[in-house]
Amino acid sequence: MSDARIPHTKIRDAQDRSWTERLLSRFGAEDLEGDQRDEIATTLEILADPRAEAPLAAILADRARPEMLRRAAAWILRSSAARSPPCSATAIGSSRAMLC
């Protein structure tokens, strides 16, 4: 997939998390240039999709990966965590449920 075909602005504006898997796949590609990776990282950070946490944590933990990739993964994880609303309890009938 060419990065020119990733509509970052539209994805960000619409908070379109259907792109998360494709963005993660491209983010870890070895042939990706730094500015392209930065653009993808920014989009992933804005989406703050919880489904991205495990793949990003795996990249961060993999010492065989390039340091810049691992740093970018750490940045996304930190930034996304700061943007995500905290879990809150809400009453549903007579029971309480955690919403995350």
N, C-alpha and C positions, 0 to 999 in steps of 0.2 A: 504494500500500500504506500503510495507516495504521500508525503506529509503535506504537500500542496492541496491534497484532496480532503484533509481534515479541516472541517469548518469550525475552528476553535471559537470564534466569536459567537456563532450560533449555538454551539454546544454550551458555552458558558452562560449566555443570556437565557437559554431555555432550561438550564440545569439538567441537561439531557444525559442522564446516567446510563442510557443504553449504549453509549460509546465507551464506557469504562474498560471493558475487556479489550477492545481494539486499541485503546490508548495505552493500556498496560503492555500489550504485545509489542507495540511499536516502541514504547519507552525503553524496553530492554534490548532492542535490536543493536547488534554490534556495529552496523554500518551507519547508525544515526549520528549526525553532526550535533555539536554542543548546542547551537541555537535552536535546532529542531527539538532536542530533548528538553531544553528549557521551556519551550512553548507547550509541549505535552505535559511537563511537570506542573506548569501554571494551571492548565486546564484541569488536571487531576486534583490539584490542591483546591481549586474553586468548587469542583463537584463534591469533594469530601464524601465520596461513596464508601461506606463501610466495607463493601466487597473488595475494595482495593487494598485494605490493610494487610491481609495475609500475603498476597503476592509482593507487596512492597517490603514487608518485613523479611520475606525470604531473600529478596535482592539485597537488603541491608546486611543480612547475616552471612551471605555468601562471599567470603573473602577472595574467591577467585574472580569475582566481578571487578571491573575497573573502579577505582576509588571515587571518581567523579559521579559515576552512576549510583554508587552506594550513598554518597552524600546527598544526591538529588532525592533518592528514595527517603532518606531520613528527613529531609526538609519537607517533603510532601506529607509524611506521617505527622510531623510536629504541627505543621500549618493546618492540616485537615482536622486534627484533634482540637485545635484552638477554635476552629470555625464551627464544629459540630455542637449542636445544643446538648446540654446535659440531659441525662435520662430523668424522667419525671413520673411520678405516680399519679394515676387518675382512677377515679371510682367508676366501676362498671357494675351496675346492679349492686349487689351486696359484697362483691369481691373487689380487690384492687389489682391492677395490672401495671407492669412497668412498660413504659413506652420509650424506646430508644431509637 
